[in-house]
Amino acid sequence: MVVKESRGRRRYVAFSLGRNVPKSELDSVLSSTAYGQLQVIQCAGGWCIVRCEPWQTKSLIEMITKRYPDSESVSTSGNLITLRRRYPILWGTRPRYIAFTVKIDGRSLSEALSERADDDGPVLKFCGSGYAILRCCLRDSEKTKAMMKDIDPSSDAFLSSYKSKDLRKAIALREPELRPVLFARK
């Protein structure tokens, strides 16, 4: 069975927003609509990609351009890679996940990251039993590793991927008892 048969087709719309807009602001704008399927996939450098159903494309474009007058819809595609390859800012700011071994607890790490991070991240996705997974932009991978060394000098980046699930699997192979925590739905 093809994935599109089970979940349906989706459209990805790339916008040039005219100014830097935090992902959290875009999320709140989209969540205030009646369309529950709208999701901000990527947001950085005054650009964003929003996922929607094919029938929502026109209303999504109208909603974003009305909310952000300097914005424009630059392209619509059926897959992300096409948009990211077409626009270098989207390619360089695509999400990257990095797994670290850490000695710091999750609350302290979260607080330290919030003090040092900008709108683009990094963002703590998981922390427990000596491991942490952070999401950052591809272009900020080295900056994220340096930030972690500053926060926890004993930290070590041991794996990175474009998918958080790959890192969770790698940690589960190292520590099988963490499997229920790593793959718990939130």
Buried (B, 14 or more C-beta within 10 A) or exposed (E): EEEEEEEEEBBBBBBBBEEBBEBEBBBEBBEEEEBEEBBBBBBBBBBBBBBBBEEBBEBBBEBBBEBBEEBBBBBBBEEBEBBBEEBEBBBBBBBBBBBBBBEBEBEEBBEBBEEEBEEBBBBBBBBBEBBBBBBBBBBBBEBBBEBBBEBBEEBEBBBBBEEBEBBBBBBBEEBEEBBEBBEEEE
